[in-house]
């Protein structure tokens, strides 16, 4: 699974949902490795090991990228949990 491809598909999935943008930015920051800006491709990409783990636990395949609908569902859940905890 390619982290850059995952990042781009997530960005495209969220692009048309402005209400999820703040949540997506927070989650991207939380999942980005330390000093991500110091390494190519200079994007806050999650650790490839995390993506493999999520592929196995969610889809049964370490190479399966997250589906855009799953990313949106997860961000909606994160937003709702954040609001519930306030």
N, C-alpha and C positions, 0 to 999 in steps of 0.2 A: 504494500500500500504506500502510495506516495503522499507525504505530508502536504506538499504544495498543492497537489490536486484536491486533497481533502479541504484545505483552506479555501481554495477557489470555489469549490462546490458549496461550501458552507456560506461563503460571502454572497454567492448568487442566490442561494435559497433565502437569505435574510434581506437582500437588497430591496425586495418589494414589500417588506414588512417593517416600516419605520418604527412602529411601536416596540419592536423587539431589538432595535439597534442598541439601546443602552445596555440591555441584558447581554447581548452578544459581545459588546466591547468588554464588559466586566468578565465574562467567562473566558474570552480570548486572553485577557490579561492573566487570569488565574491559571490557565493551562499552558501559558508560554513559559519556556525555560528561562532561567536567569540569564541576563545579558544577551537576549536574543538579537538585539540590534548590532552586536559585535560579530555575528556570523552570517555568512551568506545563507539564504537569499534575503537577509535583513527583514524578515517577517516574523511575527509571533507564532511560529508553527509549534504545535504540540510535539512532545517527544514521540518518535516513531514506535518505541516500545509501548507507549500508552495506546497508540492507534491499533497496534497488533492485539493488545489485550482486549480492547473494546471490540475489535472485529471478532475475536474468539467468543467473548462472553455474550455479544449481542447477535451475531450472525453465524457462529460456528466455524468461521473461516478467518484466519489471521490477516489475509490479504483483502478482505472485503471492506471497501470504503463505507463510511457512514452514508446512509440514504438521506437526501435533502429533507424528506418528510419527517424522518427521525430527528434530525437536527432541530427542525422547527418545533416538533413536539417537546423535545428536551428543553429548548429555550423557553417555551411557554410554561413548562413545569417550573423551571428555575425562577421565572418572573413571579408566578403565583406563590411559590414558596417564600420568596423574598417579601412579598406583600403580606403574606400570612404571618410572618415572623415579626412584622413591625407592630 
